[in-house]
Amino acid sequence: MAGLRNEQMQGMLKSAAASSGSSPAQDKTEADMTQYLIECEQEEDGRWLAEVPELPGVLAYGSTADLAASKAEALALRVLAERLETQECRPVPLSISLAAA
């Protein structure tokens, strides 16, 4: 993505962080989890583009970085839900963090 400004926005789908005192079974489960980041950058025409590189095709435009990120976040959730429904991946414990409106 070519643009004027690049910033990473974290807080979409975030896996539980591995703790130092966890059991081997917990470590294996936590090692299987993925953290997804939303990357935002401003295009030359002023629009913002947000994408989740780990999920092909998950990108969205918005007039602000927050709007683009929220659209990309919603799309990422739909993609992950589809993968679970079609059994393309197995369910794992996850933490969903959303900023208050």
N, C-alpha and C positions, 0 to 999 in steps of 0.2 A: 504494500500500500504506500503510495507516494503522497506525502502531505507536508504541511507546514509545521504541525505540532504532533507529537506522539506522546501519549501518556497511557499507563496501564491502570486500569481500574479493577481492583480486587473486590470480591464480595459476592460473586455470583453463586456458583455451587462450589462450596469449599469442603474438602474432606476433613475429617477430624485429624488434628495434628497428633503425630506419634509422641507418646510420653515416655520419658526415660525409665519409669518404673513399671512398664507394662509387661504382661506375660508374653511368651513366644507366640501363643495363638492370637493374641491381640496384635502383635507386630506383623504377623502374616496378613491379617485382615486389613490393617491400616496400610500396609505396603501395597495392597491391591487397589487402594482408592486413588482417585485422580483429583487434582485441584484444577479448576478451570478459571482462566483469567480472561477478562474482557480487555482488549486493546483498543484504544481510541486514538484517532488522529484527525486533524482538520485538513480537508481537501483545499486545493487552491481556490475553488469557487466559494469557500466559506462553510460548506456543509461538513458535518462530522460523520465519520465512518467508524463503526464499532464492529469488532469481530472476535470470535472465540477460535483461535487457531487450531485447537485440539479437536474441534468439531467442524469438519468441512462443510462449507455452505452457510455457516451461521455468521451472517453479517447483516448490518442494518445501517441506514442513514438517518440522521436527525439534524434539526436546526441547532441543537446544542449537544455537547458531549454527554450530558445526562440523559437526554432523550434518546440518542443513538444507543447508549449503553443499556437503557431499560428495554428498548426494542430487541437488542441482541440477546439480552438475558431471557426475555420471554420466549424467543425462538429457540434458544439453547435448552430451556426446560421442556419445550415441546419435542425437540429432537431426542432428548434423553428419555422422556416418557414413551415415545414411540419405540425406542430400542428396548425398553423394559417390556412393553406390551407384546412385542414380536419376539421376545426372548433372544435378542441379539446380544444381550449382556445379562449378567446375573445381578440381582439387587444386593447392595452393600449398604452398611450404615452411612448416612451422610448428614451433613449440617448445612442448612440453607440460611444464609445471612442476607437480610435485606435492610437497607437504610429506611428509617421512618420517613414518611411523606411530609 
